[in-house]
Amino acid sequence: MKMIELDILILFLITFFTTVFFTYFARKLLIDANIADNPIVSEHRHKSGTPTMGGIALLISMLFLASIYFKNFYILITSLLFVTAGIVGLLDDLLGLKVKEMQKLIKNITTKPLAIGQLVLSPGEEARAATEKAKREVDNLISDKKLKLVAEVPIKNEISETKKIIAQIVIGVFLVVTGSVTTLGGFTLGLLAIPIVIIGIVGALNAINLIDGMDGLASGIIFISSLFCGIFLYINGNFEAIFPFAILSSLTLGFLVFNKFPASIFMGDTGSFALGAGYATAVLITDIPYFGVLALAVPILSAIVSLMHRAKIIRLPTEPLHHTLHHNGLSEQKIVFSYCLLTAVVCVIGILIDYYVFL
């Protein structure tokens, strides 16, 4: 085994055991502080009480590793963006501890489809009265014995979409000012580096944040995507660039010890923001944009479907797509397995194409 290969293996093992330790410790603290999730999706309400903001453990682990490997350029830059994005996500999580409003969870008790707001509820189907139109209609429909009030669900406070996007752009600016992304995919960027880097950070961050809605889903996908990015770099002989992906894959593997189904801790926006920005940073500074985007195809496609729903091009009973699949009867374990398997298949195809066509 070459010395650099041994270094990567040692880094992977240190990261794994560090993450397991800090996640275990953070979980106990979050339980003691009663910082727990309260899902708004009816199918997930049994998860109420599971500690959230577990991404704090990922931030501490990354800082610990950066303190050891601070001389490694790839690790230093990735950890900077990882922690910066994690702090933004942490602020969003803290704001979410305050309840913004109580929304009514209603059920169609008629024998025919019932339109309410933007939704059409099938007989026996449940949904939240989330839009202003639905809220205006719900009381009358309950009085007319067409709807049944199942429960009132607390909706957490959140940073406005505008402020959230501004914060994400600032995260992208952090990477721009490092000057670490000057070429990408064989092209010299110049001033184009500014919009490309910002779009890359914002896009990956939102894709991972959106996919984080089931036990082990976001962490599983980042584990697989980062692992295959490392394999891609190994095949292409760029050993030094493997380091940030070794950390990201090992971080998520360590977190999966507690986050796999049934999860005993959730990462929250703290973790999903950090992983999204960290992954995008690693892809950009190691200059593997084509494979990096391909490896994240599943979250990206899921985000596109959600955007089409919000633009009213398509209509989903609940958003994002994995919640719709669960709503339609597919078990959470099958959805997570399918998403992760599809990610792995796409990555293997990308590796094979690169090896047999481009090498």
LOSEMAR-542775 format. One record per residue (C-alpha): residue number from 1; residue in one letter; x, y, z. Coordinates in Angstrom, 2 decimals, m for minus. Each point is the difference from the previous one (the first is absolute). Example, Ala and Ser with C-alpha at 12.3 -4.5 7.8 and 13.67 -1.06 7.14 Angstrom:
% LOSEMAR-542775
kolmar i: 1; aa: A; X: 12.30; Y: m4.50; Z: 7.80
kolmar i: 2; aa: S; X: 1.37; Y: 3.44; Z: m0.66
% end
This chain:
% LOSEMAR-542775
kolmar i: 1; aa: M; X: 0.00; Y: 0.00; Z: 0.00
kolmar i: 2; aa: K; X: 1.35; Y: 3.43; Z: m0.96
kolmar i: 3; aa: M; X: 0.59; Y: 2.54; Z: 2.77
kolmar i: 4; aa: I; X: m2.75; Y: 2.33; Z: m1.26
kolmar i: 5; aa: E; X: m2.47; Y: m2.88; Z: m0.13
kolmar i: 6; aa: L; X: 0.88; Y: m0.80; Z: 3.62
kolmar i: 7; aa: D; X: m0.49; Y: 3.66; Z: 0.93
kolmar i: 8; aa: I; X: m3.48; Y: m0.01; Z: m1.58
kolmar i: 9; aa: L; X: m0.93; Y: m3.20; Z: 1.86
kolmar i: 10; aa: I; X: 1.22; Y: 1.45; Z: 3.31
kolmar i: 11; aa: L; X: m1.97; Y: 3.21; Z: m0.64
kolmar i: 12; aa: F; X: m3.12; Y: m2.05; Z: m0.78
kolmar i: 13; aa: L; X: 0.30; Y: m1.99; Z: 3.23
kolmar i: 14; aa: I; X: 0.74; Y: 3.05; Z: 2.16
kolmar i: 15; aa: T; X: m2.99; Y: 1.80; Z: m1.49
kolmar i: 16; aa: F; X: m2.34; Y: m2.96; Z: 0.53
kolmar i: 17; aa: F; X: 0.81; Y: m0.57; Z: 3.66
kolmar i: 18; aa: T; X: 0.08; Y: 3.75; Z: 0.72
kolmar i: 19; aa: T; X: m3.45; Y: 0.45; Z: m1.54
kolmar i: 20; aa: V; X: m1.47; Y: m2.98; Z: 1.88
kolmar i: 21; aa: F; X: 1.34; Y: 1.40; Z: 3.29
kolmar i: 22; aa: F; X: m1.20; Y: 3.56; Z: m0.52
kolmar i: 23; aa: T; X: m3.40; Y: m1.12; Z: m1.35
kolmar i: 24; aa: Y; X: m0.54; Y: m2.21; Z: 3.06
kolmar i: 25; aa: F; X: 0.99; Y: 2.89; Z: 2.27
kolmar i: 26; aa: A; X: m2.13; Y: 2.57; Z: m1.88
kolmar i: 27; aa: R; X: m3.01; Y: m2.32; Z: 0.08
kolmar i: 28; aa: K; X: 0.14; Y: m0.23; Z: 3.79
kolmar i: 29; aa: L; X: 0.30; Y: 3.79; Z: 0.33
kolmar i: 30; aa: L; X: m2.89; Y: 0.66; Z: m2.40
kolmar i: 31; aa: I; X: m2.21; Y: m2.46; Z: 1.89
kolmar i: 32; aa: D; X: 0.84; Y: 1.70; Z: 3.30
kolmar i: 33; aa: A; X: m0.78; Y: 3.39; Z: m1.57
kolmar i: 34; aa: N; X: m3.28; Y: m1.35; Z: m1.43
kolmar i: 35; aa: I; X: 0.95; Y: 1.17; Z: m3.51
kolmar i: 36; aa: A; X: m2.15; Y: m2.38; Z: m2.01
kolmar i: 37; aa: D; X: m1.67; Y: m0.27; Z: m3.37
kolmar i: 38; aa: N; X: m3.74; Y: 0.49; Z: m0.50
kolmar i: 39; aa: P; X: m0.74; Y: m1.14; Z: m3.58
kolmar i: 40; aa: I; X: m2.80; Y: 1.71; Z: m1.93
kolmar i: 41; aa: V; X: m0.43; Y: m2.94; Z: m2.40
kolmar i: 42; aa: S; X: m2.76; Y: m2.21; Z: 1.42
kolmar i: 43; aa: E; X: 1.79; Y: m3.24; Z: m0.95
kolmar i: 44; aa: H; X: 3.01; Y: 1.07; Z: 2.09
kolmar i: 45; aa: R; X: m1.74; Y: 1.30; Z: 3.10
kolmar i: 46; aa: H; X: 1.03; Y: m3.13; Z: 1.91
kolmar i: 47; aa: K; X: 3.57; Y: 1.38; Z: m0.13
kolmar i: 48; aa: S; X: m0.87; Y: 2.92; Z: 2.27
kolmar i: 49; aa: G; X: 2.50; Y: 0.23; Z: 2.83
kolmar i: 50; aa: T; X: 3.03; Y: m1.17; Z: m1.99
kolmar i: 51; aa: P; X: 2.90; Y: 2.41; Z: 0.69
kolmar i: 52; aa: T; X: 0.81; Y: 2.30; Z: m2.90
kolmar i: 53; aa: M; X: 2.84; Y: 2.45; Z: m0.81
kolmar i: 54; aa: G; X: 2.34; Y: m3.02; Z: 0.00
kolmar i: 55; aa: G; X: 1.97; Y: 1.78; Z: m2.69
kolmar i: 56; aa: I; X: 1.81; Y: 1.67; Z: 2.90
kolmar i: 57; aa: A; X: 1.92; Y: m3.27; Z: 0.39
kolmar i: 58; aa: L; X: 1.04; Y: 0.20; Z: m3.66
kolmar i: 59; aa: L; X: 1.25; Y: 3.57; Z: 0.46
kolmar i: 60; aa: I; X: 2.05; Y: m0.91; Z: 3.08
kolmar i: 61; aa: S; X: 1.44; Y: m3.05; Z: m1.76
kolmar i: 62; aa: M; X: 0.97; Y: 2.08; Z: m3.04
kolmar i: 63; aa: L; X: 1.65; Y: 2.66; Z: 2.18
kolmar i: 64; aa: F; X: 1.95; Y: m2.70; Z: 1.83
kolmar i: 65; aa: L; X: 1.24; Y: m1.46; Z: m3.28
kolmar i: 66; aa: A; X: 0.84; Y: 3.43; Z: m1.40
kolmar i: 67; aa: S; X: 2.13; Y: 0.68; Z: 3.08
kolmar i: 68; aa: I; X: 2.02; Y: m3.14; Z: m0.78
kolmar i: 69; aa: Y; X: 0.18; Y: 0.37; Z: m3.78
kolmar i: 70; aa: F; X: 0.11; Y: 3.82; Z: m0.23
kolmar i: 71; aa: K; X: 2.98; Y: m0.18; Z: m2.38
kolmar i: 72; aa: N; X: m2.05; Y: m1.92; Z: m2.55
kolmar i: 73; aa: F; X: m1.46; Y: 2.56; Z: m2.42
kolmar i: 74; aa: Y; X: m3.00; Y: m2.12; Z: m1.03
kolmar i: 75; aa: I; X: m0.99; Y: m0.81; Z: 3.57
kolmar i: 76; aa: L; X: 0.48; Y: 3.59; Z: 1.19
kolmar i: 77; aa: I; X: m2.22; Y: 1.57; Z: m2.68
kolmar i: 78; aa: T; X: m2.66; Y: m2.72; Z: 0.24
kolmar i: 79; aa: S; X: m0.17; Y: 0.29; Z: 3.79
kolmar i: 80; aa: L; X: m0.28; Y: 3.82; Z: m0.24
kolmar i: 81; aa: L; X: m3.08; Y: m0.18; Z: m2.23
kolmar i: 82; aa: F; X: m1.39; Y: m3.02; Z: 1.88
kolmar i: 83; aa: V; X: 0.05; Y: 1.80; Z: 3.35
kolmar i: 84; aa: T; X: m1.16; Y: 3.34; Z: m1.46
kolmar i: 85; aa: A; X: m3.07; Y: m1.61; Z: m1.57
kolmar i: 86; aa: G; X: m0.60; Y: m2.04; Z: 3.15
kolmar i: 87; aa: I; X: m0.15; Y: 3.16; Z: 2.10
kolmar i: 88; aa: V; X: m2.62; Y: 1.47; Z: m2.35
kolmar i: 89; aa: G; X: m1.99; Y: m3.23; Z: 0.27
kolmar i: 90; aa: L; X: 0.38; Y: 0.06; Z: 3.78
kolmar i: 91; aa: L; X: m1.56; Y: 3.48; Z: 0.14
kolmar i: 92; aa: D; X: m2.92; Y: m1.30; Z: m2.06
kolmar i: 93; aa: D; X: m0.36; Y: m2.97; Z: 2.36
kolmar i: 94; aa: L; X: 0.05; Y: 2.27; Z: 3.06
kolmar i: 95; aa: L; X: m2.66; Y: 2.22; Z: m1.54
kolmar i: 96; aa: G; X: m2.02; Y: m3.14; Z: m0.68
kolmar i: 97; aa: L; X: m0.25; Y: m0.75; Z: 3.71
kolmar i: 98; aa: K; X: m2.66; Y: 2.73; Z: 0.11
kolmar i: 99; aa: V; X: m3.46; Y: m0.96; Z: m1.27
kolmar i: 100; aa: K; X: m1.24; Y: 2.36; Z: m2.71
kolmar i: 101; aa: E; X: m3.57; Y: m1.28; Z: m0.28
kolmar i: 102; aa: M; X: m2.23; Y: m3.02; Z: 0.47
kolmar i: 103; aa: Q; X: m1.31; Y: m1.49; Z: m3.26
kolmar i: 104; aa: K; X: m3.02; Y: m2.27; Z: m0.16
kolmar i: 105; aa: L; X: 0.51; Y: m3.57; Z: m1.15
kolmar i: 106; aa: I; X: m3.22; Y: m0.96; Z: m1.74
kolmar i: 107; aa: K; X: m1.45; Y: m3.17; Z: m1.55
kolmar i: 108; aa: N; X: m2.47; Y: m0.41; Z: m2.84
kolmar i: 109; aa: I; X: m2.91; Y: m1.99; Z: 1.48
kolmar i: 110; aa: T; X: m2.15; Y: 0.07; Z: m3.14
kolmar i: 111; aa: T; X: m0.14; Y: m2.65; Z: m2.70
kolmar i: 112; aa: K; X: 1.18; Y: 2.38; Z: m2.74
kolmar i: 113; aa: P; X: 3.19; Y: 2.01; Z: m0.68
kolmar i: 114; aa: L; X: m0.12; Y: 3.34; Z: 1.79
kolmar i: 115; aa: A; X: 1.79; Y: 3.18; Z: m1.16
kolmar i: 116; aa: I; X: 1.51; Y: 2.17; Z: 2.71
kolmar i: 117; aa: G; X: 2.53; Y: 2.71; Z: m0.74
kolmar i: 118; aa: Q; X: 2.46; Y: m1.38; Z: m2.57
kolmar i: 119; aa: L; X: m0.68; Y: m3.61; Z: 0.94
kolmar i: 120; aa: V; X: m2.58; Y: m2.56; Z: m1.00
kolmar i: 121; aa: L; X: m0.48; Y: m2.46; Z: 2.85
kolmar i: 122; aa: S; X: m1.08; Y: m3.54; Z: m0.85
kolmar i: 123; aa: P; X: m2.52; Y: m1.68; Z: 2.30
kolmar i: 124; aa: G; X: 1.73; Y: m0.77; Z: 3.32
kolmar i: 125; aa: E; X: 3.09; Y: 2.04; Z: m0.91
kolmar i: 126; aa: E; X: 1.62; Y: 2.35; Z: 2.53
kolmar i: 127; aa: A; X: 1.80; Y: 3.29; Z: m0.60
kolmar i: 128; aa: R; X: 0.87; Y: 3.27; Z: 1.71
kolmar i: 129; aa: A; X: m1.92; Y: 3.19; Z: m0.67
kolmar i: 130; aa: A; X: 3.16; Y: 1.92; Z: m0.86
kolmar i: 131; aa: T; X: m0.99; Y: 2.62; Z: m2.58
kolmar i: 132; aa: E; X: m2.08; Y: 3.07; Z: 0.80
kolmar i: 133; aa: K; X: m2.76; Y: m1.24; Z: m2.32
kolmar i: 134; aa: A; X: m0.13; Y: m3.36; Z: 1.78
kolmar i: 135; aa: K; X: m0.08; Y: 1.66; Z: 3.41
kolmar i: 136; aa: R; X: m3.00; Y: 2.10; Z: m1.04
kolmar i: 137; aa: E; X: m1.89; Y: m3.05; Z: m1.28
kolmar i: 138; aa: V; X: 0.76; Y: m2.58; Z: 2.67
kolmar i: 139; aa: D; X: m2.44; Y: 1.11; Z: 2.75
kolmar i: 140; aa: N; X: m2.99; Y: 0.03; Z: m2.34
kolmar i: 141; aa: L; X: 0.90; Y: m3.43; Z: m1.39
kolmar i: 142; aa: I; X: 0.29; Y: m1.39; Z: 3.52
kolmar i: 143; aa: S; X: m3.41; Y: 1.50; Z: 0.86
kolmar i: 144; aa: D; X: m1.46; Y: m1.60; Z: m3.13
kolmar i: 145; aa: K; X: 1.30; Y: m3.42; Z: 1.16
kolmar i: 146; aa: K; X: 2.30; Y: m0.28; Z: m3.00
kolmar i: 147; aa: L; X: 3.23; Y: 0.29; Z: 1.94
kolmar i: 148; aa: K; X: 1.09; Y: m1.35; Z: 3.36
kolmar i: 149; aa: L; X: 2.50; Y: 1.83; Z: 2.18
kolmar i: 150; aa: V; X: 2.66; Y: m2.59; Z: 0.84
kolmar i: 151; aa: A; X: 2.46; Y: 2.18; Z: 1.91
kolmar i: 152; aa: E; X: 1.64; Y: 3.40; Z: 0.17
kolmar i: 153; aa: V; X: 3.63; Y: m0.15; Z: m1.09
kolmar i: 154; aa: P; X: 2.61; Y: 2.53; Z: 1.22
kolmar i: 155; aa: I; X: 1.86; Y: 1.73; Z: m2.85
kolmar i: 156; aa: K; X: 3.47; Y: 1.20; Z: 0.90
kolmar i: 157; aa: N; X: 1.27; Y: 3.50; Z: m0.57
kolmar i: 158; aa: E; X: 2.39; Y: 0.28; Z: m2.92
kolmar i: 159; aa: I; X: 2.24; Y: 2.55; Z: m1.62
kolmar i: 160; aa: S; X: m1.82; Y: 1.56; Z: m2.95
kolmar i: 161; aa: E; X: 0.88; Y: m1.42; Z: m3.42
kolmar i: 162; aa: T; X: 1.59; Y: 3.30; Z: m1.04
kolmar i: 163; aa: K; X: 2.23; Y: 0.17; Z: 3.09
kolmar i: 164; aa: K; X: 0.86; Y: m3.68; Z: m0.35
kolmar i: 165; aa: I; X: 1.14; Y: 0.42; Z: m3.61
kolmar i: 166; aa: I; X: 2.04; Y: 3.10; Z: 0.93
kolmar i: 167; aa: A; X: 1.70; Y: m1.99; Z: 2.78
kolmar i: 168; aa: Q; X: 0.74; Y: m2.83; Z: m2.43
kolmar i: 169; aa: I; X: 1.46; Y: 2.43; Z: m2.54
kolmar i: 170; aa: V; X: 2.27; Y: 1.38; Z: 2.74
kolmar i: 171; aa: I; X: 1.21; Y: m3.56; Z: 0.65
kolmar i: 172; aa: G; X: 0.85; Y: m0.24; Z: m3.70
kolmar i: 173; aa: V; X: 1.85; Y: 3.32; Z: 0.21
kolmar i: 174; aa: F; X: 2.17; Y: m1.50; Z: 2.77
kolmar i: 175; aa: L; X: 1.26; Y: m2.56; Z: m2.53
kolmar i: 176; aa: V; X: 0.37; Y: 2.60; Z: m2.75
kolmar i: 177; aa: V; X: 2.31; Y: 2.22; Z: 2.08
kolmar i: 178; aa: T; X: 2.33; Y: m2.91; Z: 0.79
kolmar i: 179; aa: G; X: 0.93; Y: 0.05; Z: m3.69
kolmar i: 180; aa: S; X: 0.18; Y: m3.80; Z: 0.06
kolmar i: 181; aa: V; X: m2.28; Y: m0.53; Z: m3.02
kolmar i: 182; aa: T; X: 1.62; Y: 1.41; Z: m3.14
kolmar i: 183; aa: T; X: m0.50; Y: m2.86; Z: m2.47
kolmar i: 184; aa: L; X: m2.86; Y: m2.43; Z: m0.35
kolmar i: 185; aa: G; X: m0.60; Y: m2.85; Z: m2.40
kolmar i: 186; aa: G; X: 2.92; Y: 1.01; Z: m2.19
kolmar i: 187; aa: F; X: m0.96; Y: 3.69; Z: m0.23
kolmar i: 188; aa: T; X: 1.66; Y: 3.05; Z: 1.55
kolmar i: 189; aa: L; X: m2.80; Y: 1.87; Z: 1.75
kolmar i: 190; aa: G; X: 1.21; Y: 3.51; Z: 0.68
kolmar i: 191; aa: L; X: m2.90; Y: 2.11; Z: 1.28
kolmar i: 192; aa: L; X: m2.40; Y: m2.82; Z: m0.90
kolmar i: 193; aa: A; X: 1.29; Y: m1.73; Z: 3.12
kolmar i: 194; aa: I; X: m2.20; Y: 2.29; Z: 2.11
kolmar i: 195; aa: P; X: m3.44; Y: m1.06; Z: m1.33
kolmar i: 196; aa: I; X: 1.06; Y: m3.62; Z: m0.61
kolmar i: 197; aa: V; X: 1.30; Y: m0.48; Z: 3.54
kolmar i: 198; aa: I; X: m3.03; Y: 1.69; Z: 1.57
kolmar i: 199; aa: I; X: m2.46; Y: m2.03; Z: m2.11
kolmar i: 200; aa: G; X: 1.88; Y: m3.19; Z: 0.85
kolmar i: 201; aa: I; X: m0.09; Y: 0.67; Z: 3.75
kolmar i: 202; aa: V; X: m3.63; Y: 1.17; Z: 0.08
kolmar i: 203; aa: G; X: m1.16; Y: m2.84; Z: m2.24
kolmar i: 204; aa: A; X: 1.69; Y: m2.83; Z: 1.91
kolmar i: 205; aa: L; X: m0.94; Y: 1.48; Z: 3.37
kolmar i: 206; aa: N; X: m3.70; Y: 0.16; Z: m0.90
kolmar i: 207; aa: A; X: m0.02; Y: m3.42; Z: m1.65
kolmar i: 208; aa: I; X: 1.39; Y: m1.68; Z: 3.13
kolmar i: 209; aa: N; X: m2.18; Y: 2.08; Z: 2.31
kolmar i: 210; aa: L; X: m3.08; Y: m1.04; Z: m1.96
kolmar i: 211; aa: I; X: 0.92; Y: m3.70; Z: m0.06
kolmar i: 212; aa: D; X: 0.51; Y: m0.04; Z: 3.78
kolmar i: 213; aa: G; X: m3.42; Y: m1.29; Z: 1.00
kolmar i: 214; aa: M; X: 0.38; Y: m3.70; Z: 0.77
kolmar i: 215; aa: D; X: 2.25; Y: m2.07; Z: 2.24
kolmar i: 216; aa: G; X: 3.42; Y: m0.29; Z: m1.59
kolmar i: 217; aa: L; X: m1.03; Y: 1.48; Z: m3.35
kolmar i: 218; aa: A; X: 2.20; Y: 3.12; Z: m0.24
kolmar i: 219; aa: S; X: 2.91; Y: m1.55; Z: 1.90
kolmar i: 220; aa: G; X: m0.24; Y: m3.20; Z: m2.07
kolmar i: 221; aa: I; X: 0.04; Y: 1.84; Z: m3.31
kolmar i: 222; aa: I; X: 2.94; Y: 2.24; Z: 0.98
kolmar i: 223; aa: F; X: 1.88; Y: m3.08; Z: 1.22
kolmar i: 224; aa: I; X: m0.47; Y: m1.77; Z: m3.34
kolmar i: 225; aa: S; X: 0.63; Y: 3.10; Z: m2.14
kolmar i: 226; aa: S; X: 3.16; Y: 0.97; Z: 1.90
kolmar i: 227; aa: L; X: 1.30; Y: m3.57; Z: 0.00
kolmar i: 228; aa: F; X: m0.36; Y: m0.26; Z: m3.77
kolmar i: 229; aa: C; X: 1.54; Y: 3.45; Z: m0.52
kolmar i: 230; aa: G; X: 3.02; Y: m1.33; Z: 1.89
kolmar i: 231; aa: I; X: 0.04; Y: m3.12; Z: m2.20
kolmar i: 232; aa: F; X: m0.27; Y: 2.19; Z: m3.11
kolmar i: 233; aa: L; X: 3.01; Y: 2.06; Z: 1.11
kolmar i: 234; aa: Y; X: 1.96; Y: m3.15; Z: 0.88
kolmar i: 235; aa: I; X: m0.59; Y: m1.49; Z: m3.45
kolmar i: 236; aa: N; X: 1.14; Y: 3.26; Z: m1.57
kolmar i: 237; aa: G; X: 3.15; Y: 0.07; Z: 2.15
kolmar i: 238; aa: N; X: m0.85; Y: 3.17; Z: 1.95
kolmar i: 239; aa: F; X: 0.73; Y: m1.41; Z: 3.45
kolmar i: 240; aa: E; X: 0.41; Y: 3.29; Z: 1.88
kolmar i: 241; aa: A; X: m3.53; Y: 1.08; Z: m0.96
kolmar i: 242; aa: I; X: m1.52; Y: m3.09; Z: 1.64
kolmar i: 243; aa: F; X: 0.45; Y: 1.39; Z: 3.53
kolmar i: 244; aa: P; X: m3.12; Y: 2.20; Z: 0.25
kolmar i: 245; aa: F; X: m2.20; Y: m2.78; Z: m1.38
kolmar i: 246; aa: A; X: 1.55; Y: m2.48; Z: 2.44
kolmar i: 247; aa: I; X: m1.11; Y: 2.32; Z: 2.79
kolmar i: 248; aa: L; X: m3.51; Y: 0.56; Z: m1.38
kolmar i: 249; aa: S; X: m0.63; Y: m3.71; Z: m0.59
kolmar i: 250; aa: S; X: 1.33; Y: m0.96; Z: 3.42
kolmar i: 251; aa: L; X: m1.88; Y: 2.83; Z: 1.77
kolmar i: 252; aa: T; X: m3.30; Y: m1.18; Z: m1.43
kolmar i: 253; aa: L; X: 0.80; Y: m3.67; Z: 0.63
kolmar i: 254; aa: G; X: 0.69; Y: 0.80; Z: 3.65
kolmar i: 255; aa: F; X: m3.20; Y: 2.02; Z: 0.26
kolmar i: 256; aa: L; X: m1.96; Y: m2.85; Z: m1.61
kolmar i: 257; aa: V; X: 0.80; Y: m2.14; Z: 3.04
kolmar i: 258; aa: F; X: m2.68; Y: 2.07; Z: 1.78
kolmar i: 259; aa: N; X: m1.91; Y: 1.42; Z: m2.99
kolmar i: 260; aa: K; X: m0.89; Y: m3.23; Z: m1.84
kolmar i: 261; aa: F; X: m3.57; Y: m1.32; Z: 0.37
kolmar i: 262; aa: P; X: m1.33; Y: 0.29; Z: 2.65
kolmar i: 263; aa: A; X: 1.98; Y: 3.19; Z: 0.58
kolmar i: 264; aa: S; X: 0.88; Y: 0.99; Z: 3.55
kolmar i: 265; aa: I; X: 1.18; Y: 3.45; Z: m1.14
kolmar i: 266; aa: F; X: m0.68; Y: 2.36; Z: m2.93
kolmar i: 267; aa: M; X: 2.57; Y: 2.33; Z: m1.54
kolmar i: 268; aa: G; X: m2.34; Y: 2.98; Z: m0.48
kolmar i: 269; aa: D; X: 0.88; Y: 2.93; Z: m2.24
kolmar i: 270; aa: T; X: 3.31; Y: 0.21; Z: 1.88
kolmar i: 271; aa: G; X: 1.08; Y: m3.27; Z: m1.58
kolmar i: 272; aa: S; X: m1.70; Y: 0.21; Z: m3.39
kolmar i: 273; aa: F; X: 1.32; Y: 3.52; Z: m0.67
kolmar i: 274; aa: A; X: 3.52; Y: m1.06; Z: 1.02
kolmar i: 275; aa: L; X: m0.02; Y: m3.18; Z: m2.09
kolmar i: 276; aa: G; X: m1.42; Y: 1.74; Z: m3.07
kolmar i: 277; aa: A; X: 2.51; Y: 2.84; Z: 0.07
kolmar i: 278; aa: G; X: 2.87; Y: m2.31; Z: 0.98
kolmar i: 279; aa: Y; X: m0.71; Y: m2.38; Z: m2.86
kolmar i: 280; aa: A; X: m0.31; Y: 2.82; Z: m2.55
kolmar i: 281; aa: T; X: 3.26; Y: 1.54; Z: 1.25
kolmar i: 282; aa: A; X: 1.85; Y: m3.30; Z: m0.30
kolmar i: 283; aa: V; X: m1.30; Y: m0.51; Z: m3.55
kolmar i: 284; aa: L; X: 0.93; Y: 3.53; Z: m1.07
kolmar i: 285; aa: I; X: 3.51; Y: 0.17; Z: 1.47
kolmar i: 286; aa: T; X: 0.92; Y: m3.48; Z: m1.26
kolmar i: 287; aa: D; X: m1.35; Y: 0.90; Z: m3.47
kolmar i: 288; aa: I; X: m2.34; Y: m2.96; Z: m0.57
kolmar i: 289; aa: P; X: m3.20; Y: 1.90; Z: m0.90
kolmar i: 290; aa: Y; X: m1.43; Y: m2.53; Z: m2.44
kolmar i: 291; aa: F; X: 0.31; Y: m3.05; Z: 2.22
kolmar i: 292; aa: G; X: m0.80; Y: 2.04; Z: 3.13
kolmar i: 293; aa: V; X: m3.34; Y: 1.12; Z: m1.44
kolmar i: 294; aa: L; X: m0.73; Y: m3.49; Z: m1.33
kolmar i: 295; aa: A; X: 0.61; Y: m1.52; Z: 3.44
kolmar i: 296; aa: L; X: m2.56; Y: 2.42; Z: 1.45
kolmar i: 297; aa: A; X: m2.57; Y: m0.68; Z: m2.73
kolmar i: 298; aa: V; X: m2.68; Y: m1.43; Z: 2.31
kolmar i: 299; aa: P; X: m0.22; Y: 3.04; Z: 2.35
kolmar i: 300; aa: I; X: 0.23; Y: 2.36; Z: m2.97
kolmar i: 301; aa: L; X: m2.89; Y: m1.71; Z: m1.81
kolmar i: 302; aa: S; X: m2.01; Y: 0.01; Z: 3.22
kolmar i: 303; aa: A; X: 0.59; Y: 3.75; Z: 0.33
kolmar i: 304; aa: I; X: m1.11; Y: 0.54; Z: m3.62
kolmar i: 305; aa: V; X: m3.24; Y: m1.91; Z: 0.67
kolmar i: 306; aa: S; X: m0.64; Y: 2.21; Z: 3.05
kolmar i: 307; aa: L; X: 0.62; Y: 3.15; Z: m2.02
kolmar i: 308; aa: M; X: m2.48; Y: m1.21; Z: m2.63
kolmar i: 309; aa: H; X: m2.55; Y: m0.58; Z: 2.76
kolmar i: 310; aa: R; X: 0.53; Y: 3.49; Z: 1.42
kolmar i: 311; aa: A; X: m0.27; Y: 1.48; Z: m3.50
kolmar i: 312; aa: K; X: m3.32; Y: m1.91; Z: m0.34
kolmar i: 313; aa: I; X: 1.29; Y: m1.91; Z: m3.04
kolmar i: 314; aa: I; X: m0.78; Y: m3.25; Z: 1.81
kolmar i: 315; aa: R; X: m1.98; Y: m0.74; Z: 3.16
kolmar i: 316; aa: L; X: 1.28; Y: m2.16; Z: 2.86
kolmar i: 317; aa: P; X: m2.16; Y: m1.04; Z: 2.95
kolmar i: 318; aa: T; X: 2.94; Y: 0.87; Z: 2.24
kolmar i: 319; aa: E; X: 3.48; Y: 1.36; Z: m0.60
kolmar i: 320; aa: P; X: 2.78; Y: m1.01; Z: m0.60
kolmar i: 321; aa: L; X: m0.17; Y: m3.08; Z: m2.22
kolmar i: 322; aa: H; X: 1.08; Y: m2.55; Z: 2.63
kolmar i: 323; aa: H; X: m2.88; Y: 1.12; Z: 2.23
kolmar i: 324; aa: T; X: m2.39; Y: m0.49; Z: m2.93
kolmar i: 325; aa: L; X: 1.33; Y: m3.53; Z: m0.50
kolmar i: 326; aa: H; X: m0.50; Y: m0.71; Z: 3.70
kolmar i: 327; aa: H; X: m3.44; Y: 1.60; Z: m0.11
kolmar i: 328; aa: N; X: m0.91; Y: m2.39; Z: m2.82
kolmar i: 329; aa: G; X: 0.91; Y: m3.06; Z: 2.06
kolmar i: 330; aa: L; X: 3.72; Y: m0.68; Z: m0.62
kolmar i: 331; aa: S; X: 1.81; Y: m0.70; Z: 3.27
kolmar i: 332; aa: E; X: 2.71; Y: 2.34; Z: 1.23
kolmar i: 333; aa: Q; X: 2.63; Y: m2.75; Z: m0.07
kolmar i: 334; aa: K; X: m0.79; Y: m0.82; Z: m3.64
kolmar i: 335; aa: I; X: 0.15; Y: 3.66; Z: m1.02
kolmar i: 336; aa: V; X: 3.37; Y: 0.56; Z: 1.67
kolmar i: 337; aa: F; X: 1.38; Y: m3.25; Z: m1.42
kolmar i: 338; aa: S; X: m1.27; Y: 0.86; Z: m3.49
kolmar i: 339; aa: Y; X: 1.45; Y: 3.53; Z: 0.08
kolmar i: 340; aa: C; X: 3.38; Y: m1.24; Z: 1.25
kolmar i: 341; aa: L; X: 0.06; Y: m2.91; Z: m2.46
kolmar i: 342; aa: L; X: m0.85; Y: 2.32; Z: m2.89
kolmar i: 343; aa: T; X: 2.79; Y: 2.35; Z: 1.10
kolmar i: 344; aa: A; X: 2.47; Y: m2.89; Z: 0.08
kolmar i: 345; aa: V; X: m1.13; Y: m1.27; Z: m3.44
kolmar i: 346; aa: V; X: 0.38; Y: 3.47; Z: m1.55
kolmar i: 347; aa: C; X: 3.47; Y: 0.33; Z: 1.54
kolmar i: 348; aa: V; X: 1.10; Y: m3.43; Z: m1.26
kolmar i: 349; aa: I; X: m1.19; Y: 0.89; Z: m3.51
kolmar i: 350; aa: G; X: 1.97; Y: 3.25; Z: 0.19
kolmar i: 351; aa: I; X: 3.14; Y: m1.84; Z: 1.16
kolmar i: 352; aa: L; X: m0.29; Y: m2.58; Z: m2.80
kolmar i: 353; aa: I; X: m0.51; Y: 2.67; Z: m2.65
kolmar i: 354; aa: D; X: 3.01; Y: 1.94; Z: 1.27
kolmar i: 355; aa: Y; X: 2.21; Y: m3.10; Z: 0.16
kolmar i: 356; aa: Y; X: m0.87; Y: m1.53; Z: m3.35
kolmar i: 357; aa: V; X: m0.66; Y: 3.14; Z: m2.05
kolmar i: 358; aa: F; X: 2.19; Y: 2.81; Z: 1.33
kolmar i: 359; aa: L; X: 3.02; Y: m1.74; Z: 1.55
% end
